[in-house]
Amino acid sequence: MVKRKLSSDDAVTGLLETELPNPAKKLKSVPKGKGKAKSKVADPPQYAERAESLWKVGAHVSAAGGIENAVINAAAIGANSFALFVKSQRKWSSPALTDATISDFKARLAEYSYDPRHILPHGSYLINLGNPDPEKRQKSYVCFLDDLKRCEALGLLLYNFHPGSSVGKATTDESISSIADSINEAHKATETVVTVLENMAGAGNIIGGDFAHLAGIIRQVDDKTRVGVCLDTCHMFSAGYDLRTKEGWDGIVTDFDRQVGLSYLRGMHLNDSKTECNSKRDRHENIGMGHVGIGGFHHILNDVRFQDIPLILETPSFEKPEVWAKEIGVLNGLSGADASELRLWWRGEGGGQAG
């Protein structure tokens, strides 16, 4: 994952739309009828079949060329869940969604049998609701609210975002209160979408590296039915939560349940880490190729508490959809795999290196 300076607040890392594989570019369109818009697709590319699993593994896919293409891109890699950007993640404002785009997106969700509960849109990296500067925070809020309204127009239920940063000009508690205030205002201006806070790697002034930060925000949100958490494995590991052993994983889940509550868990980002535990650096690596190792993901894919929520890859794809198709297959294969034979399984079935 490449480090980028997308905001004056803090250096951040993240996916860029232009770097995501986009199988939908290869689609052939079939006219609905003479003079009507082309929206139904024929012969979509297929890199993997979708597996039957209670653990809904997918990836953050491209929406380039039309947000409806995200559905095709998810299906092409055998994803049982997916994430997407509902507008450019590098611009404060974007053109409004058209009625045709909204209709096509919903039609493709139905065509490919994707449940909105398993779709986790990702917010703009520019947003910082923790900024103590009122003008800058308001600019972030407008962008944030626009994202939420787009999600509701598309029939989506969840919206994942990075909490923000104090930018070194406010206390952590002050920033936490600012984030909660913005969420409360946004909830009043929208109706259904759940705002999903992401845990962070713990660098600098960024909020979210400690479960206590997430708990502090949720505590100040008025409508607690519309707030949740997405746990990123790379961020957890980099913040000092060591999930490599079963004991370590169980301890993390217990701590999260005690401080935040498992009832707030709405999704996960499954990423290995290029850096050591407690590095405070957000550097994603492919599954089993980093310092977390394949064992850390085995714990998740065999923990029934993590069923039926989106489990989203944000690993390097090298703009090749078959990379995510392979990783999804590996992760699905971990469910039910014998932990004592994991290293042998990983070398044989997983096709990668032992973690």
PAVEXVO-169618 format. One record per residue (C-alpha): residue number from 1; residue in one letter; x, y, z. Coordinates in nm, 3 decimals. Layout:
residues N
NUM; A; X; Y; Z
...
END
This chain:
residues 355
1; M; 0.000; 0.000; 0.000
2; V; 0.152; 0.328; -0.112
3; K; 0.189; 0.621; 0.123
4; R; 0.019; 0.934; -0.009
5; K; -0.028; 1.292; 0.105
6; L; -0.395; 1.331; 0.018
7; S; -0.466; 1.578; 0.294
8; S; -0.278; 1.850; 0.476
9; D; -0.378; 1.688; 0.805
10; D; -0.177; 1.365; 0.812
11; A; -0.001; 1.139; 0.567
12; V; -0.234; 0.853; 0.484
13; T; -0.220; 0.532; 0.290
14; G; -0.491; 0.387; 0.079
15; L; -0.620; 0.247; -0.244
16; L; -0.649; 0.458; -0.555
17; E; -0.926; 0.390; -0.806
18; T; -0.679; 0.399; -1.094
19; E; -0.475; 0.117; -0.936
20; L; -0.766; -0.124; -0.889
21; P; -0.817; -0.409; -1.138
22; N; -1.121; -0.344; -1.355
23; P; -1.247; -0.656; -1.537
24; A; -1.566; -0.467; -1.628
25; K; -1.366; -0.278; -1.891
26; K; -1.376; -0.602; -2.092
27; L; -1.755; -0.629; -2.086
28; K; -1.975; -0.645; -2.389
29; S; -2.305; -0.462; -2.352
30; V; -2.635; -0.600; -2.472
31; P; -2.903; -0.346; -2.573
32; K; -3.224; -0.369; -2.374
33; G; -3.412; -0.273; -2.684
34; K; -3.390; -0.038; -2.974
35; G; -3.314; 0.312; -2.855
36; K; -3.281; 0.206; -2.493
37; A; -2.978; 0.235; -2.270
38; K; -2.728; -0.049; -2.262
39; S; -2.699; -0.188; -1.910
40; K; -2.725; -0.566; -1.912
41; V; -2.392; -0.738; -1.961
42; A; -2.297; -1.046; -2.158
43; D; -2.011; -1.283; -2.089
44; P; -1.854; -1.105; -1.790
45; P; -1.494; -1.213; -1.727
46; Q; -1.467; -1.479; -1.458
47; Y; -1.147; -1.538; -1.262
48; A; -1.304; -1.748; -0.983
49; E; -1.640; -1.891; -0.883
50; R; -1.814; -1.767; -0.570
51; A; -1.783; -2.017; -0.286
52; E; -2.063; -2.107; -0.048
53; S; -1.941; -1.977; 0.286
54; L; -2.072; -1.815; 0.601
55; W; -1.760; -1.593; 0.601
56; K; -1.822; -1.326; 0.337
57; V; -1.479; -1.267; 0.184
58; G; -1.436; -1.009; -0.091
59; A; -1.224; -0.711; -0.197
60; H; -1.233; -0.336; -0.254
61; V; -1.312; -0.331; -0.626
62; S; -1.301; -0.065; -0.894
63; A; -1.604; 0.146; -0.980
64; A; -1.430; 0.312; -1.276
65; G; -1.650; 0.369; -1.575
66; G; -1.967; 0.368; -1.365
67; I; -2.041; 0.265; -1.009
68; E; -2.250; -0.024; -1.141
69; N; -1.926; -0.181; -1.270
70; A; -1.820; -0.252; -0.910
71; V; -2.075; -0.534; -0.896
72; I; -1.930; -0.696; -1.209
73; N; -1.576; -0.658; -1.076
74; A; -1.671; -0.827; -0.749
75; A; -1.845; -1.118; -0.920
76; A; -1.549; -1.165; -1.156
77; I; -1.313; -1.250; -0.868
78; G; -1.554; -1.476; -0.679
79; A; -1.620; -1.222; -0.404
80; N; -1.902; -1.280; -0.155
81; S; -1.874; -0.919; -0.039
82; F; -1.715; -0.604; -0.173
83; A; -1.613; -0.247; -0.099
84; L; -1.609; 0.048; -0.337
85; F; -1.576; 0.423; -0.353
86; V; -1.909; 0.593; -0.420
87; K; -1.724; 0.892; -0.570
88; S; -1.364; 0.999; -0.627
89; Q; -1.159; 0.952; -0.311
90; R; -0.926; 1.236; -0.417
91; K; -1.179; 1.515; -0.477
92; W; -1.394; 1.711; -0.238
93; S; -1.691; 1.702; -0.476
94; S; -1.801; 1.483; -0.767
95; P; -2.089; 1.482; -1.016
96; A; -2.418; 1.359; -0.876
97; L; -2.522; 1.001; -0.938
98; T; -2.764; 0.976; -1.228
99; D; -3.096; 0.792; -1.208
100; A; -2.966; 0.549; -1.472
101; T; -2.654; 0.472; -1.268
102; I; -2.856; 0.413; -0.953
103; S; -3.100; 0.189; -1.140
104; D; -2.821; -0.011; -1.307
105; F; -2.634; -0.056; -0.978
106; K; -2.942; -0.191; -0.802
107; A; -3.027; -0.414; -1.098
108; R; -2.680; -0.568; -1.097
109; L; -2.693; -0.628; -0.721
110; A; -3.008; -0.829; -0.779
111; E; -2.870; -1.003; -1.088
112; Y; -2.558; -1.121; -0.904
113; S; -2.735; -1.181; -0.569
114; Y; -2.536; -0.940; -0.353
115; D; -2.691; -0.847; -0.019
116; P; -2.638; -0.480; 0.082
117; R; -2.535; -0.609; 0.427
118; H; -2.220; -0.746; 0.263
119; I; -2.124; -0.426; 0.080
120; L; -1.894; -0.184; 0.266
121; P; -1.842; 0.147; 0.080
122; H; -1.526; 0.332; 0.177
123; G; -1.520; 0.705; 0.242
124; S; -1.291; 0.966; 0.096
125; Y; -0.940; 0.981; 0.240
126; L; -0.972; 1.361; 0.248
127; I; -1.231; 1.358; 0.526
128; N; -1.110; 1.457; 0.872
129; L; -1.395; 1.506; 1.116
130; G; -1.146; 1.542; 1.403
131; N; -0.987; 1.861; 1.272
132; P; -1.019; 2.141; 1.532
133; D; -1.032; 2.407; 1.255
134; P; -1.407; 2.476; 1.208
135; E; -1.377; 2.568; 0.840
136; K; -1.174; 2.259; 0.750
137; R; -1.396; 2.032; 0.956
138; Q; -1.705; 2.172; 0.784
139; K; -1.549; 2.101; 0.444
140; S; -1.493; 1.743; 0.556
141; Y; -1.847; 1.719; 0.691
142; V; -2.000; 1.828; 0.359
143; C; -1.797; 1.559; 0.178
144; F; -1.892; 1.304; 0.446
145; L; -2.263; 1.383; 0.424
146; D; -2.256; 1.364; 0.045
147; D; -2.106; 1.013; 0.070
148; L; -2.382; 0.904; 0.308
149; K; -2.654; 1.036; 0.080
150; R; -2.499; 0.855; -0.216
151; C; -2.503; 0.531; -0.017
152; E; -2.869; 0.577; 0.067
153; A; -2.956; 0.654; -0.297
154; L; -2.785; 0.328; -0.399
155; G; -2.971; 0.128; -0.137
156; L; -2.654; 0.060; 0.064
157; L; -2.668; 0.013; 0.440
158; L; -2.308; 0.072; 0.554
159; Y; -2.044; 0.343; 0.510
160; N; -1.687; 0.289; 0.634
161; F; -1.455; 0.584; 0.702
162; H; -1.136; 0.679; 0.884
163; P; -1.227; 0.867; 1.206
164; G; -0.981; 1.155; 1.159
165; S; -0.690; 1.332; 1.322
166; S; -0.629; 1.602; 1.580
167; V; -0.352; 1.735; 1.348
168; G; -0.161; 1.809; 1.669
169; K; -0.380; 2.109; 1.748
170; A; -0.635; 1.948; 1.979
171; T; -0.640; 1.676; 2.241
172; T; -0.749; 1.324; 2.151
173; D; -1.066; 1.368; 2.357
174; E; -1.150; 1.694; 2.180
175; S; -1.111; 1.530; 1.840
176; I; -1.320; 1.232; 1.949
177; S; -1.600; 1.471; 2.049
178; S; -1.576; 1.655; 1.716
179; I; -1.605; 1.326; 1.525
180; A; -1.909; 1.220; 1.729
181; D; -2.073; 1.563; 1.680
182; S; -2.033; 1.534; 1.303
183; I; -2.179; 1.183; 1.303
184; N; -2.479; 1.305; 1.504
185; E; -2.542; 1.588; 1.259
186; A; -2.508; 1.354; 0.961
187; H; -2.754; 1.109; 1.115
188; K; -3.012; 1.387; 1.142
189; A; -2.966; 1.468; 0.772
190; T; -2.996; 1.105; 0.656
191; E; -3.224; 0.815; 0.734
192; T; -3.075; 0.467; 0.730
193; V; -2.706; 0.428; 0.652
194; V; -2.481; 0.307; 0.935
195; T; -2.159; 0.506; 0.985
196; V; -1.878; 0.252; 1.033
197; L; -1.562; 0.368; 1.209
198; E; -1.234; 0.205; 1.106
199; N; -0.957; 0.127; 1.352
200; M; -0.624; 0.280; 1.256
201; A; -0.253; 0.197; 1.285
202; G; -0.180; 0.439; 1.568
203; A; 0.054; 0.679; 1.389
204; G; 0.098; 1.040; 1.496
205; N; -0.219; 1.232; 1.571
206; I; -0.456; 0.990; 1.399
207; I; -0.760; 0.881; 1.598
208; G; -0.854; 0.512; 1.609
209; G; -0.535; 0.323; 1.691
210; D; -0.674; 0.228; 2.031
211; F; -1.009; 0.054; 2.078
212; A; -1.075; 0.312; 2.350
213; H; -1.089; 0.583; 2.080
214; L; -1.365; 0.398; 1.895
215; A; -1.552; 0.338; 2.219
216; G; -1.524; 0.707; 2.306
217; I; -1.679; 0.813; 1.974
218; I; -1.961; 0.558; 1.995
219; R; -2.037; 0.662; 2.353
220; Q; -2.115; 1.016; 2.228
221; V; -2.324; 0.910; 1.925
222; D; -2.694; 0.957; 1.994
223; D; -2.836; 0.692; 1.761
224; K; -2.629; 0.388; 1.839
225; T; -2.820; 0.174; 1.589
226; R; -2.647; 0.375; 1.315
227; V; -2.285; 0.347; 1.422
228; G; -2.048; 0.052; 1.392
229; V; -1.686; -0.055; 1.354
230; C; -1.472; -0.208; 1.080
231; L; -1.158; -0.382; 1.208
232; D; -0.855; -0.373; 0.978
233; T; -0.607; -0.653; 1.054
234; C; -0.302; -0.461; 0.931
235; H; -0.402; -0.156; 1.135
236; M; -0.464; -0.370; 1.445
237; F; -0.129; -0.544; 1.412
238; S; 0.058; -0.219; 1.349
239; A; -0.112; -0.060; 1.650
240; G; 0.014; -0.341; 1.874
241; Y; -0.270; -0.594; 1.867
242; D; -0.091; -0.921; 1.790
243; L; -0.329; -1.166; 1.622
244; R; -0.068; -1.423; 1.516
245; T; -0.156; -1.678; 1.784
246; K; -0.498; -1.815; 1.876
247; E; -0.449; -1.684; 2.229
248; G; -0.359; -1.343; 2.094
249; W; -0.662; -1.335; 1.866
250; D; -0.900; -1.439; 2.141
251; G; -0.752; -1.172; 2.366
252; I; -0.807; -0.904; 2.099
253; V; -1.170; -1.004; 2.050
254; T; -1.229; -1.009; 2.426
255; D; -1.071; -0.664; 2.460
256; F; -1.278; -0.528; 2.170
257; D; -1.598; -0.670; 2.318
258; R; -1.517; -0.522; 2.659
259; Q; -1.429; -0.174; 2.533
260; V; -1.652; -0.136; 2.227
261; G; -1.888; -0.433; 2.201
262; L; -1.908; -0.705; 1.936
263; S; -2.261; -0.588; 1.858
264; Y; -2.101; -0.287; 1.683
265; L; -1.884; -0.497; 1.451
266; R; -2.004; -0.442; 1.093
267; G; -1.707; -0.557; 0.883
268; M; -1.335; -0.623; 0.853
269; H; -1.049; -0.538; 0.622
270; L; -0.825; -0.843; 0.577
271; N; -0.469; -0.726; 0.512
272; D; -0.131; -0.867; 0.603
273; S; 0.136; -0.623; 0.719
274; K; 0.471; -0.530; 0.566
275; T; 0.589; -0.408; 0.906
276; E; 0.633; -0.562; 1.252
277; C; 0.372; -0.562; 1.526
278; N; 0.337; -0.223; 1.697
279; S; 0.524; -0.044; 1.416
280; K; 0.252; 0.225; 1.395
281; R; 0.292; 0.208; 1.016
282; D; 0.007; 0.131; 0.777
283; R; 0.166; -0.084; 0.505
284; H; -0.058; -0.355; 0.361
285; E; 0.084; -0.682; 0.230
286; N; -0.070; -0.979; 0.052
287; I; -0.226; -1.250; 0.269
288; G; 0.035; -1.480; 0.423
289; M; 0.324; -1.279; 0.280
290; G; 0.367; -1.036; 0.567
291; H; 0.437; -1.034; 0.939
292; V; 0.086; -1.143; 1.040
293; G; 0.115; -1.467; 0.842
294; I; -0.151; -1.710; 0.731
295; G; -0.222; -1.826; 1.087
296; G; -0.366; -1.490; 1.187
297; F; -0.628; -1.515; 0.915
298; H; -0.706; -1.877; 1.003
299; H; -0.831; -1.754; 1.341
300; I; -1.075; -1.514; 1.175
301; L; -1.201; -1.759; 0.912
302; N; -1.284; -2.011; 1.184
303; D; -1.441; -1.770; 1.433
304; V; -1.820; -1.785; 1.407
305; R; -1.847; -1.435; 1.553
306; F; -1.710; -1.303; 1.222
307; Q; -1.963; -1.472; 0.996
308; D; -2.212; -1.281; 0.780
309; I; -2.020; -0.952; 0.771
310; P; -1.810; -0.816; 0.483
311; L; -1.446; -0.932; 0.506
312; I; -1.268; -0.708; 0.257
313; L; -0.924; -0.743; 0.101
314; E; -0.726; -0.423; 0.050
315; T; -0.404; -0.600; -0.040
316; P; -0.182; -0.512; -0.339
317; S; -0.349; -0.642; -0.656
318; F; -0.085; -0.524; -0.906
319; E; -0.390; -0.435; -1.121
320; K; -0.446; -0.807; -1.179
321; P; -0.790; -0.938; -1.074
322; E; -0.656; -1.292; -1.052
323; V; -0.448; -1.187; -0.748
324; W; -0.758; -1.114; -0.542
325; A; -0.938; -1.416; -0.688
326; K; -0.652; -1.632; -0.556
327; E; -0.647; -1.463; -0.217
328; I; -1.024; -1.500; -0.179
329; G; -0.988; -1.870; -0.258
330; V; -0.709; -1.907; -0.003
331; L; -0.911; -1.732; 0.268
332; N; -1.223; -1.937; 0.195
333; G; -1.008; -2.249; 0.217
334; L; -0.898; -2.158; 0.568
335; S; -1.249; -2.219; 0.702
336; G; -1.244; -2.568; 0.849
337; A; -0.872; -2.617; 0.781
338; D; -0.681; -2.795; 1.059
339; A; -0.462; -2.541; 1.237
340; S; -0.201; -2.810; 1.316
341; E; -0.154; -2.877; 0.943
342; L; -0.176; -2.515; 0.835
343; R; 0.183; -2.475; 0.721
344; L; 0.163; -2.784; 0.500
345; W; -0.178; -2.676; 0.367
346; W; -0.051; -2.327; 0.288
347; R; 0.241; -2.458; 0.086
348; G; 0.023; -2.702; -0.105
349; E; -0.328; -2.565; -0.147
350; G; -0.265; -2.197; -0.085
351; G; 0.019; -2.173; -0.332
352; G; 0.204; -1.912; -0.127
353; Q; 0.469; -1.897; 0.138
354; A; 0.420; -2.014; 0.492
355; G; 0.341; -1.731; 0.727
END
